[in-house]
């Protein structure tokens, strides 16, 4: 089983949210487990799509309260680590799919690449050597699950 980390901003516009939700659906359909930071924005929409399609979404939260997780997280891990939990999101994932993003997303991308993990991007906010670009959620997941 593959664990796909989904990273992106905690707040996003409707179009980015739809993209993240479609990504979550594709992850569920592939049989992979979705790993994310468990909060709002891209994370919430990816979890929503995943759960609506029968998948499992694990949220690794920055705070100490599992109740802070978005409503679509299957299992919440409250770390109490703040932004340092970004490292755990990467470490628990086999690879990352980044959806747009801001500085927190950038930190997760950097950690993943430094750890030698693949990073696939949908509508990337950053140009980073080593990051693979996908044109659709389906393509991103197909790239992720290929051997």
C-alpha positions as a Markdown table, in Angstrom:
| # | Residue | x | y | z |
|---|---|---|---|---|
| 1 | Unk | 0.0 | 0.0 | 0.0 |
| 2 | Unk | 1.2 | 3.5 | -0.8 |
| 3 | Unk | 0.9 | 6.5 | 1.4 |
| 4 | Unk | 0.5 | 9.7 | -0.6 |
| 5 | Unk | 1.1 | 13.0 | 1.2 |
| 6 | Unk | -1.0 | 15.9 | -0.1 |
| 7 | Unk | 0.3 | 19.3 | 0.7 |
| 8 | Unk | -1.1 | 22.8 | 0.0 |
| 9 | Unk | -2.3 | 26.0 | 1.6 |
| 10 | Unk | -4.6 | 26.0 | 4.6 |
| 11 | Unk | -6.9 | 28.4 | 2.7 |
| 12 | Unk | -7.6 | 28.2 | -1.0 |
| 13 | Unk | -9.9 | 29.6 | -3.6 |
| 14 | Unk | -12.8 | 27.5 | -5.1 |
| 15 | Unk | -10.8 | 26.4 | -8.2 |
| 16 | Unk | -7.9 | 25.1 | -6.1 |
| 17 | Unk | -10.3 | 23.4 | -3.7 |
| 18 | Unk | -12.0 | 21.6 | -6.6 |
| 19 | Unk | -8.6 | 20.4 | -7.8 |
| 20 | Unk | -7.7 | 19.1 | -4.3 |
| 21 | Unk | -11.0 | 17.4 | -4.0 |
| 22 | Unk | -10.6 | 15.6 | -7.3 |
| 23 | Unk | -7.1 | 14.6 | -6.2 |
| 24 | Unk | -8.5 | 13.1 | -3.0 |
| 25 | Unk | -11.0 | 11.1 | -5.1 |
| 26 | Unk | -8.2 | 9.8 | -7.3 |
| 27 | Unk | -6.1 | 8.8 | -4.3 |
| 28 | Unk | -9.0 | 6.8 | -2.8 |
| 29 | Unk | -9.8 | 5.1 | -6.2 |
| 30 | Unk | -6.1 | 4.0 | -6.4 |
| 31 | Unk | -6.3 | 2.3 | -3.0 |
| 32 | Unk | -3.6 | 4.6 | -1.5 |
| 33 | Unk | -3.8 | 6.2 | 1.9 |
| 34 | Unk | -3.9 | 10.1 | 1.9 |
| 35 | Unk | -1.6 | 11.8 | 4.5 |
| 36 | Unk | -2.0 | 15.5 | 5.1 |
| 37 | Unk | -1.8 | 18.2 | 7.8 |
| 38 | Unk | -5.4 | 17.7 | 8.7 |
| 39 | Unk | -6.6 | 21.3 | 8.6 |
| 40 | Unk | -8.5 | 23.4 | 6.1 |
| 41 | Unk | -8.1 | 24.6 | 2.5 |
| 42 | Unk | -6.3 | 22.1 | 0.2 |
| 43 | Unk | -6.0 | 19.6 | 3.1 |
| 44 | Unk | -9.7 | 19.6 | 3.8 |
| 45 | Unk | -10.8 | 19.4 | 0.2 |
| 46 | Unk | -8.4 | 16.5 | -0.5 |
| 47 | Unk | -9.7 | 14.7 | 2.5 |
| 48 | Unk | -13.3 | 15.4 | 1.5 |
| 49 | Unk | -12.8 | 13.9 | -2.0 |
| 50 | Unk | -10.9 | 10.9 | -0.5 |
| 51 | Unk | -13.6 | 10.1 | 2.0 |
| 52 | Unk | -16.5 | 10.6 | -0.5 |
| 53 | Unk | -14.8 | 8.0 | -2.6 |
| 54 | Unk | -14.4 | 5.5 | 0.3 |
| 55 | Unk | -10.8 | 6.2 | 1.0 |
| 56 | Unk | -8.8 | 6.8 | 4.2 |
| 57 | Unk | -7.3 | 10.2 | 5.1 |
| 58 | Unk | -4.8 | 10.6 | 8.0 |
| 59 | Unk | -4.4 | 14.1 | 9.4 |
| 60 | Unk | -1.2 | 15.0 | 11.2 |
| 61 | Unk | -2.2 | 18.0 | 13.2 |
| 62 | Unk | 0.1 | 20.9 | 14.4 |
| 63 | Unk | -1.9 | 21.3 | 17.7 |
| 64 | Unk | -2.6 | 19.1 | 20.7 |
| 65 | Unk | -6.4 | 18.7 | 20.0 |
| 66 | Unk | -7.7 | 16.0 | 17.6 |
| 67 | Unk | -10.9 | 18.0 | 17.5 |
| 68 | Unk | -9.1 | 20.6 | 15.3 |
| 69 | Unk | -9.0 | 18.2 | 12.4 |
| 70 | Unk | -11.2 | 18.9 | 9.4 |
| 71 | Unk | -14.5 | 16.9 | 9.3 |
| 72 | Unk | -13.2 | 14.6 | 6.6 |
| 73 | Unk | -10.1 | 13.2 | 8.3 |
| 74 | Unk | -10.5 | 9.5 | 9.0 |
| 75 | Unk | -7.8 | 9.4 | 11.7 |
| 76 | Unk | -6.2 | 12.4 | 13.4 |
| 77 | Unk | -2.8 | 12.5 | 15.1 |
| 78 | Unk | -2.4 | 15.5 | 17.4 |
| 79 | Unk | 1.3 | 16.3 | 17.6 |
| 80 | Unk | 1.5 | 19.5 | 19.5 |
| 81 | Unk | 4.5 | 20.3 | 17.3 |
| 82 | Unk | 3.2 | 23.4 | 15.4 |
| 83 | Unk | 4.7 | 23.7 | 12.0 |
| 84 | Unk | 7.4 | 21.1 | 12.8 |
| 85 | Unk | 4.7 | 18.6 | 12.1 |
| 86 | Unk | 5.4 | 19.3 | 8.4 |
| 87 | Unk | 8.4 | 17.0 | 8.8 |
| 88 | Unk | 6.1 | 14.2 | 10.0 |
| 89 | Unk | 3.7 | 14.7 | 7.1 |
| 90 | Unk | 6.7 | 14.1 | 4.8 |
| 91 | Unk | 8.3 | 11.3 | 6.8 |
| 92 | Unk | 4.9 | 9.4 | 6.9 |
| 93 | Unk | 4.4 | 9.7 | 3.2 |
| 94 | Unk | 6.0 | 7.7 | 0.4 |
| 95 | Unk | 5.9 | 10.7 | -1.8 |
| 96 | Unk | 4.1 | 14.1 | -2.0 |
| 97 | Unk | 1.6 | 15.7 | -4.3 |
| 98 | Unk | 1.6 | 19.5 | -3.9 |
| 99 | Unk | -1.4 | 21.5 | -4.9 |
| 100 | Unk | -0.5 | 25.1 | -5.5 |
| 101 | Unk | 0.7 | 26.2 | -2.1 |
| 102 | Unk | 2.4 | 28.8 | 0.1 |
| 103 | Unk | 5.4 | 28.8 | 2.4 |
| 104 | Unk | 4.3 | 25.8 | 4.5 |
| 105 | Unk | 3.9 | 23.9 | 1.3 |
| 106 | Unk | 7.3 | 25.0 | 0.2 |
| 107 | Unk | 8.9 | 23.7 | 3.4 |
| 108 | Unk | 7.2 | 20.3 | 2.9 |
| 109 | Unk | 8.5 | 20.2 | -0.7 |
| 110 | Unk | 12.0 | 21.0 | 0.4 |
| 111 | Unk | 12.0 | 18.4 | 3.2 |
| 112 | Unk | 10.7 | 15.7 | 0.8 |
| 113 | Unk | 13.3 | 16.5 | -1.9 |
| 114 | Unk | 16.1 | 16.6 | 0.7 |
| 115 | Unk | 14.9 | 13.2 | 2.0 |
| 116 | Unk | 15.0 | 11.8 | -1.6 |
| 117 | Unk | 11.3 | 11.5 | -1.9 |
| 118 | Unk | 9.4 | 12.3 | -5.1 |
| 119 | Unk | 7.3 | 15.5 | -5.3 |
| 120 | Unk | 4.6 | 15.8 | -7.9 |
| 121 | Unk | 3.0 | 19.2 | -8.3 |
| 122 | Unk | -0.4 | 20.4 | -9.6 |
| 123 | Unk | -0.5 | 24.0 | -10.5 |
| 124 | Unk | 2.7 | 24.7 | -8.7 |
| 125 | Unk | 3.4 | 28.0 | -7.0 |
| 126 | Unk | 7.1 | 27.4 | -7.1 |
| 127 | Unk | 9.6 | 26.3 | -9.7 |
| 128 | Unk | 11.9 | 23.8 | -8.0 |
| 129 | Unk | 14.4 | 21.5 | -9.6 |
| 130 | Unk | 13.5 | 17.9 | -9.1 |
| 131 | Unk | 9.7 | 18.5 | -8.8 |
| 132 | Unk | 7.6 | 16.6 | -11.3 |
| 133 | Unk | 4.6 | 18.4 | -12.8 |
| 134 | Unk | 1.2 | 16.8 | -13.5 |
| 135 | Unk | -1.5 | 18.3 | -15.6 |
| 136 | Unk | -4.4 | 16.7 | -13.7 |
| 137 | Unk | -5.3 | 14.9 | -10.5 |
| 138 | Unk | -5.6 | 11.6 | -12.3 |
| 139 | Unk | -2.2 | 12.1 | -14.0 |
| 140 | Unk | -0.6 | 13.0 | -10.6 |
| 141 | Unk | -1.9 | 9.8 | -8.9 |
| 142 | Unk | -0.9 | 7.6 | -11.9 |
| 143 | Unk | 2.6 | 9.1 | -11.7 |
| 144 | Unk | 2.6 | 8.5 | -7.9 |
| 145 | Unk | 1.6 | 4.8 | -8.1 |
| 146 | Unk | 3.8 | 3.8 | -11.0 |
| 147 | Unk | 6.6 | 1.5 | -9.9 |
